[in-house]
Amino acid sequence: MTDGSNCLSLYDITVAAVCQAYKFFKNDFRYLPEPILFDIYIMLYQQARLCVLGMEFSDLDIFSRMLKVQNRTMLIKCFQELMKHGTGVNRELTNTYIKRCSEKDMTLKVKESLIDLGIKLGSFFCDAGWLTESCEVLTHCKNLCLTMPDNEETWRKTLECCYKLLHAEVIYSQYDSATETKQLAEELVVKLKNKDKSICFAGIYTQFSLYCFHMSLYDLAYRYSVMAVKDLGDGQGNPKILIEALSQASKSCVVKREFTKAEALSTTAVYYAKKLYGEKHLKHADALLDYGFYLLNSDSMKDSVTVYEMALNLKEEVFGSLNLHVAVTHEELAYALYVHEYSSGRFYQASRKHAEKAIAMMMQLLPKEHLLLASAQRVKALILEEIALDHMSDFSEDLSFLENKLLFEAETLHKDALRLARLSFGEDNVQTAKHYGNLGRLYQSMRRYKEAESMHLKAIEIKEKLLGDDDYEVGLSVGHLASLYNYHMKEYKKAELLYFRSIRISLKLFSETYSGLEYDYRGLMHVYESLGDYDNSTKYMTIIARWKRLREESETRRNPPLLLTGAPTPIEELQDMFSLCSEAEAPNRRCFEKTGFLEPVFKKAMNP
């Protein structure tokens, strides 16, 4: 196209002329090479001739050629504009592909061609945020793979399909089908390892880690990420797999509270995404989201908001205002703002605005009972509760009409999220436990203290069973229960012990400047004041003053987010951070007992 100046080149003038005379050339220009044909379609998009473009893109043979072009971002922009225009091109392409897969008496060559097309089309739908279509196309593609001859070439192609399908199913919360896909992929990895030990499995290990992460099997997610990073070699292979492996490994380290590793992995992923794909590319936006996740969980809430806003701006630039990827990013930003506002003690409308935007989009794009929608509603419920608390008077016996309205809406949203979590994950799952904890805090705000106590105890019981006694999530729930006993149930001795436990967990996992310590220290000060123990109350007043001073010093020393002026951490150095044989990092045996099909890959990894 143009060289960026105001003058049109002869090539641009020719493309514009072809577009102007589309009805005369439409049967001929389809035979043009893909790059030229794509430039014609870009011109149609820029001229807002969306009906014409929609007819062209609805032809699977034409669209399959467009999947070969390099400018995936512009292709997604064109496609998204067609979806916004209501063309239904996603269903046209999906239905045509499914119909072709169901044809009888296909030759091997036809099947191979359809499998290649299915992988590309399903991957595009996933990148573009149309996950229903992605899962449908890739599922039919996988089923077609299973009709092929049972040999190494088929195993490789089937594994490639599973790699794409598992990613789409997980991020779309289709966990039952994702479990089946993962099991097939595990079997294929074992077969291929027996045939060729030189194959790189970093991509599929990353998807295994993503699956376990979403299922709250954090030990297994961490272990698979270790295997993925180790399998990257010198990092000179597929850049997409490199960035995804580093980003997912960072998230796995975050939930294990290994923040030094997480920072190195996430910043390196952002560096390579920006360098290899460009600052405005979706891969850069995805890497920023995972970096924001690290910042949010490592007590850098303000910086995380900055990074999430950068990612949202990039995604909106490509996808516009009605896309599932944009909706999910609004939700993540809403939660980051909620945490940041919670730490500052004052709630504004920004977090609520982003949560409501996420919900509005999801209600247009998702089924009513979808887990992603429930997740966004949970974030809104948390925000509504805090807004109600901001309006609440400590001296009033009764809740006002506004407070009751906000809290009742929050309760409805939390209960619905809990119900869907139990359906999707079962009772013994960290996500389910979090919802119990959310209800506990809400009931505390609603002055239903016995119900609040019951919810907190249930959350602690599940988290301890799954994560151990000293996990961050356990500490969080313990602190909430301590607050209930301290401020509302006057069980001061119980509260004291729980605060001690929460502080011990925080100091073990973070530093002495961790923001959450303030709530525990102030809680203990209140406990001792209530018990008339003024010596200890004064002691914790001094501890809070010291904490504030250390916190302020820490804030002044902190670099701005993404101050990545130097070289990234070398891949070899990142690999050296991990040790597969470390006893401390061994996966929890209970996880293996629940998902026995995971065993073969680990046996091969430990005994190559």
DALIN-V134344 format. One record per residue. N is the residue number from 1. RES is the residue in one small letter. PHI is phi in whole degrees, -180 to 180 (none if undefined). Layout:
<<N;RES;PHI> <N;RES;PHI>>
//
This chain:
<<1;m;none> <2;t;-71> <3;d;-90> <4;g;100> <5;s;-84> <6;n;-77> <7;c;-83> <8;l;-81> <9;s;-78> <10;l;-60> <11;y;-63> <12;d;-63> <13;i;-64> <14;t;-67> <15;v;-61> <16;a;-63> <17;a;-66> <18;v;-64> <19;c;-63> <20;q;-63> <21;a;-105> <22;y;-53> <23;k;-65> <24;f;-86> <25;f;-108> <26;k;-59> <27;n;-87> <28;d;-102> <29;f;-73> <30;r;-65> <31;y;-89> <32;l;-69> <33;p;-60> <34;e;-53> <35;p;-60> <36;i;-70> <37;l;-60> <38;f;-65> <39;d;-63> <40;i;-65> <41;y;-68> <42;i;-63> <43;m;-63> <44;l;-61> <45;y;-64> <46;q;-68> <47;q;-86> <48;a;61> <49;r;-92> <50;l;-76> <51;c;-65> <52;v;-65> <53;l;-63> <54;g;-62> <55;m;-63> <56;e;-66> <57;f;-72> <58;s;-75> <59;d;-83> <60;l;-60> <61;d;-65> <62;i;-69> <63;f;-65> <64;s;-62> <65;r;-72> <66;m;-69> <67;l;-68> <68;k;-89> <69;v;-72> <70;q;-79> <71;n;-83> <72;r;-64> <73;t;-62> <74;m;-68> <75;l;-63> <76;i;-64> <77;k;-59> <78;c;-62> <79;f;-64> <80;q;-64> <81;e;-66> <82;l;-66> <83;m;-65> <84;k;-64> <85;h;-77> <86;g;83> <87;t;-77> <88;g;71> <89;v;-63> <90;n;-62> <91;r;-72> <92;e;-60> <93;l;-66> <94;t;-64> <95;n;-64> <96;t;-65> <97;y;-65> <98;i;-61> <99;k;-62> <100;r;-67> <101;c;-68> <102;s;-90> <103;e;-66> <104;k;-94> <105;d;58> <106;m;-78> <107;t;-77> <108;l;-59> <109;k;-63> <110;v;-65> <111;k;-61> <112;e;-60> <113;s;-65> <114;l;-67> <115;i;-65> <116;d;-60> <117;l;-65> <118;g;-61> <119;i;-63> <120;k;-69> <121;l;-68> <122;g;-63> <123;s;-65> <124;f;-62> <125;f;-57> <126;c;-65> <127;d;-60> <128;a;-83> <129;g;91> <130;w;-108> <131;l;-80> <132;t;-60> <133;e;-67> <134;s;-59> <135;c;-65> <136;e;-64> <137;v;-62> <138;l;-70> <139;t;-66> <140;h;-66> <141;c;-63> <142;k;-60> <143;n;-62> <144;l;-68> <145;c;-58> <146;l;-72> <147;t;-94> <148;m;-83> <149;p;-55> <150;d;-83> <151;n;-142> <152;e;-61> <153;e;-62> <154;t;-66> <155;w;-59> <156;r;-63> <157;k;-67> <158;t;-65> <159;l;-66> <160;e;-62> <161;c;-64> <162;c;-62> <163;y;-59> <164;k;-71> <165;l;-66> <166;l;-61> <167;h;-61> <168;a;-64> <169;e;-65> <170;v;-69> <171;i;-72> <172;y;-96> <173;s;63> <174;q;-94> <175;y;-76> <176;d;-65> <177;s;-69> <178;a;-64> <179;t;-63> <180;e;-66> <181;t;-62> <182;k;-64> <183;q;-63> <184;l;-63> <185;a;-63> <186;e;-59> <187;e;-63> <188;l;-67> <189;v;-60> <190;v;-63> <191;k;-61> <192;l;-69> <193;k;-64> <194;n;-68> <195;k;-88> <196;d;-148> <197;k;-79> <198;s;-90> <199;i;-68> <200;c;-88> <201;f;-109> <202;a;-58> <203;g;-64> <204;i;-73> <205;y;-62> <206;t;-63> <207;q;-69> <208;f;-60> <209;s;-65> <210;l;-61> <211;y;-59> <212;c;-64> <213;f;-60> <214;h;-69> <215;m;-86> <216;s;65> <217;l;-93> <218;y;-70> <219;d;-63> <220;l;-71> <221;a;-60> <222;y;-63> <223;r;-62> <224;y;-64> <225;s;-65> <226;v;-58> <227;m;-62> <228;a;-64> <229;v;-65> <230;k;-61> <231;d;-86> <232;l;-72> <233;g;65> <234;d;-88> <235;g;79> <236;q;-93> <237;g;-84> <238;n;-61> <239;p;-64> <240;k;-63> <241;i;-66> <242;l;-58> <243;i;-66> <244;e;-64> <245;a;-64> <246;l;-67> <247;s;-66> <248;q;-67> <249;a;-62> <250;s;-62> <251;k;-64> <252;s;-65> <253;c;-70> <254;v;-59> <255;v;-72> <256;k;-91> <257;r;62> <258;e;-102> <259;f;-75> <260;t;-63> <261;k;-64> <262;a;-60> <263;e;-64> <264;a;-61> <265;l;-68> <266;s;-70> <267;t;-69> <268;t;-67> <269;a;-62> <270;v;-62> <271;y;-59> <272;y;-71> <273;a;-62> <274;k;-70> <275;k;-71> <276;l;-86> <277;y;-113> <278;g;109> <279;e;-65> <280;k;-99> <281;h;-82> <282;l;-65> <283;k;-63> <284;h;-67> <285;a;-62> <286;d;-64> <287;a;-65> <288;l;-63> <289;l;-60> <290;d;-72> <291;y;-67> <292;g;-62> <293;f;-61> <294;y;-62> <295;l;-62> <296;l;-62> <297;n;-85> <298;s;-103> <299;d;76> <300;s;-115> <301;m;-64> <302;k;-62> <303;d;-65> <304;s;-63> <305;v;-61> <306;t;-58> <307;v;-70> <308;y;-62> <309;e;-65> <310;m;-61> <311;a;-64> <312;l;-63> <313;n;-61> <314;l;-64> <315;k;-70> <316;e;-65> <317;e;-62> <318;v;-89> <319;f;-93> <320;g;81> <321;s;-104> <322;l;-136> <323;n;-157> <324;l;-66> <325;h;-62> <326;v;-68> <327;a;-60> <328;v;-64> <329;t;-68> <330;h;-59> <331;e;-62> <332;e;-66> <333;l;-67> <334;a;-59> <335;y;-69> <336;a;-62> <337;l;-64> <338;y;-60> <339;v;-65> <340;h;-64> <341;e;-68> <342;y;-63> <343;s;-70> <344;s;-86> <345;g;85> <346;r;-141> <347;f;-104> <348;y;-114> <349;q;-89> <350;a;-61> <351;s;-64> <352;r;-64> <353;k;-60> <354;h;-69> <355;a;-63> <356;e;-70> <357;k;-64> <358;a;-60> <359;i;-65> <360;a;-61> <361;m;-65> <362;m;-64> <363;m;-66> <364;q;-84> <365;l;-105> <366;l;-122> <367;p;-62> <368;k;-59> <369;e;-97> <370;h;-71> <371;l;-65> <372;l;-63> <373;l;-66> <374;a;-62> <375;s;-64> <376;a;-65> <377;q;-67> <378;r;-61> <379;v;-62> <380;k;-62> <381;a;-61> <382;l;-60> <383;i;-68> <384;l;-59> <385;e;-61> <386;e;-70> <387;i;-64> <388;a;-62> <389;l;-64> <390;d;-63> <391;h;-87> <392;m;-82> <393;s;-97> <394;d;-66> <395;f;-100> <396;s;-91> <397;e;-75> <398;d;-113> <399;l;-80> <400;s;-74> <401;f;-61> <402;l;-64> <403;e;-62> <404;n;-61> <405;k;-62> <406;l;-64> <407;l;-71> <408;f;-66> <409;e;-63> <410;a;-63> <411;e;-63> <412;t;-60> <413;l;-66> <414;h;-64> <415;k;-65> <416;d;-67> <417;a;-64> <418;l;-63> <419;r;-60> <420;l;-70> <421;a;-65> <422;r;-65> <423;l;-67> <424;s;-83> <425;f;-114> <426;g;90> <427;e;-73> <428;d;-88> <429;n;-148> <430;v;-61> <431;q;-63> <432;t;-62> <433;a;-61> <434;k;-61> <435;h;-67> <436;y;-60> <437;g;-62> <438;n;-61> <439;l;-66> <440;g;-60> <441;r;-66> <442;l;-64> <443;y;-63> <444;q;-63> <445;s;-65> <446;m;-85> <447;r;67> <448;r;-106> <449;y;-71> <450;k;-66> <451;e;-66> <452;a;-62> <453;e;-59> <454;s;-61> <455;m;-66> <456;h;-64> <457;l;-63> <458;k;-66> <459;a;-61> <460;i;-64> <461;e;-59> <462;i;-67> <463;k;-64> <464;e;-63> <465;k;-63> <466;l;-91> <467;l;-114> <468;g;96> <469;d;-76> <470;d;-113> <471;d;-78> <472;y;-56> <473;e;-62> <474;v;-65> <475;g;-59> <476;l;-62> <477;s;-68> <478;v;-62> <479;g;-63> <480;h;-67> <481;l;-66> <482;a;-59> <483;s;-62> <484;l;-62> <485;y;-63> <486;n;-75> <487;y;-90> <488;h;-127> <489;m;-106> <490;k;56> <491;e;-96> <492;y;-69> <493;k;-68> <494;k;-62> <495;a;-62> <496;e;-57> <497;l;-64> <498;l;-69> <499;y;-62> <500;f;-57> <501;r;-66> <502;s;-62> <503;i;-64> <504;r;-61> <505;i;-65> <506;s;-62> <507;l;-68> <508;k;-70> <509;l;-94> <510;f;-120> <511;s;-110> <512;e;-75> <513;t;-99> <514;y;-57> <515;s;-62> <516;g;-65> <517;l;-64> <518;e;-59> <519;y;-64> <520;d;-70> <521;y;-63> <522;r;-66> <523;g;-62> <524;l;-66> <525;m;-61> <526;h;-67> <527;v;-57> <528;y;-71> <529;e;-63> <530;s;-68> <531;l;-88> <532;g;76> <533;d;-93> <534;y;-76> <535;d;-64> <536;n;-69> <537;s;-63> <538;t;-65> <539;k;-57> <540;y;-76> <541;m;-65> <542;t;-68> <543;i;-62> <544;i;-66> <545;a;-62> <546;r;-66> <547;w;-60> <548;k;-61> <549;r;-64> <550;l;-65> <551;r;-65> <552;e;-64> <553;e;-64> <554;s;-64> <555;e;-65> <556;t;-71> <557;r;-83> <558;r;-73> <559;n;-75> <560;p;-61> <561;p;-64> <562;l;63> <563;l;-83> <564;l;-100> <565;t;-85> <566;g;-90> <567;a;-73> <568;p;-73> <569;t;-65> <570;p;-58> <571;i;-58> <572;e;-62> <573;e;-70> <574;l;-64> <575;q;-65> <576;d;-70> <577;m;-67> <578;f;-102> <579;s;-138> <580;l;-60> <581;c;-92> <582;s;-63> <583;e;-63> <584;a;-68> <585;e;-103> <586;a;-64> <587;p;-67> <588;n;-63> <589;r;-63> <590;r;-62> <591;c;-65> <592;f;-64> <593;e;-65> <594;k;-75> <595;t;-128> <596;g;-62> <597;f;-70> <598;l;-75> <599;e;-57> <600;p;-57> <601;v;-65> <602;f;-67> <603;k;-63> <604;k;-68> <605;a;-66> <606;m;-81> <607;n;-131> <608;p;-67>>
//
